[in-house]
Amino acid sequence: MKKVLFIGMHRPNRSPSQRYRFEQYFSYLEENGIQCDLSYLISEKDDQVLYQGGHYLPKFRILIKSILKRRKDLLAAKNYDFIFIQREAFMTGSTYFERKLAKLKAPLIFDYDDAIWFEDKGSHLGILSKLKRPAKTADIIGMADIVVAGNAYLAEYGSKYNANVQVIPTTIDTKWYQPRKKGEDSQVVIGWSGSFSTIKHFEQIVPVLLKLKEKYQGKINFKVIGDATYTHKELGIQGVKWQAETEVESLQEFDIGIMPLPDEEWTRGKCGAKGLQYMGLAIPTVMSPVGVNTEIITDGVNGFLADTDEDWFRKLEKLVEFPEFRSEIGAAGRETVVARYSVEANKEKYLGLFK
């Protein structure tokens, strides 16, 4: 049996990036004779302080604990056949651990699903964000034996520093993401899923949603998942906390899923996971035409691309008014995910990394 050491920041089933990039392949890999061991740094307790302001002493303790953990990984890594690093091995600008791992006999695989060579202005790491060095991404790519990028935009960047770059998209487990038959509810739920760091993206579409509410009065409702502190009195929104155990069930309440994004260097690198989640559940999806979204969506066929406020209003209006059209677009969206962005469609690519 081959052994792979996966190096990540977060515990299992915590980080969307880890879940949709590699964790959901573990069972398939193990069925094919590959042992998957994940070493992570940030515990559930650490989450309580790491993404808040202040707490400088606890954050310093997390830093020291993380250094000790990675030192243990360096010793353990000698017993593995492959080393797989997702985004970075350590949360500062240092590449010390990546350099040490790259010198071992085991091939080093590096995976990334965001434009992490740019500064993430939405970071909530507080003082620790001052220690980060986004430019280290190029250094890590150059060290790796295999580079896995989440989309063509990311791969183009990686190809500047490494000749062995391949694209494996962010994927949905369509065996788990099953559409729910909609009832005869009179209200249409327009929903958004994200986090406290991306709620600003949802807010850019609020003027359109207010206009829709004014037109349809009690016919539509709105839901936000991911930021439990978010409220919007006029839209009647109280944010719902994201929980892995209830994520699919909560998303199934959407009749329409939205993914507004600003067109920026950072967002162009995103892999469309939010939209793919909606589409995997046969929820008709409207996205901003940014980055990989334009590859996922064929406008008006398996979803919608909307740029201006007028565009957003017109396309959401059509989906609100015609239930059969929602079903048609939703079904086409799921077909796209099953064919191109599902675990089933990409599992052989993942298995191929370790051959």
C-alpha angles and dihedrals in degrees: 000000000000118000125217124191109209113203115203141148101235140053118257117290092012108093121056089210092058096038096052096036105048119336094078089058095058097094093048093047092049091050086058097052101270120126112213119204120179121204112192135176109204117072127197089259091051089055089066092067109017097074097042133081119263119005089122097163095049089047090052089051090052089052093052092044090051093052090053091047093052091047088058089049090056090058094044094045091073088072095056132090095212136019116210117192119190112206096320142347094225135028098234131070092268121112093190095118095043090051092051092047092048090059093060123096092246113095113252117228118193121197129187134170104182136053088263093163086077123070112263101229089190093061116135096193091109113196092004090064087067088063095055124102111195091189089069087081090080090052093051092047089053092053096049126099091208127021121200117196126189095224143001094268091058092043091054089058093046092050090066090068106026133034094207104070124140133178121235111169126226104267143205126222097233091188087066097033100068123166117246119223108248120235128221094271113155092217123080113214117215107196142188128191125197140100142277089271094055101037086102087071091056091049093060088068097046095099089058092048091050090053090050092049091052091052098044101031108187096002095086136048133187133223133189122194124191106035109068091182094059118107134171113182097193092052092041093237127156109173119241121223115246114243125177092217094057102028097107093042091051093048091050088068089069119099091184127021123208132198111182115180136175114237100248137138092258097047093047087068095055118116100219096246094151093053092043089055091055093044092047087059091049090249110150106246135209117195138175111253093248127134118316091001088084089057094047098046128056099197112249094002109072098000140328137276114209127184112164126045089250090054092049092048095048095049096043089046091057092049092048094051101045117052094181090053089052089054092048095050092043093052092050090050092054091049089056092051094047092049101042114006105039130106088241092055094049106032094100090055089054093047088050091062090070100046 
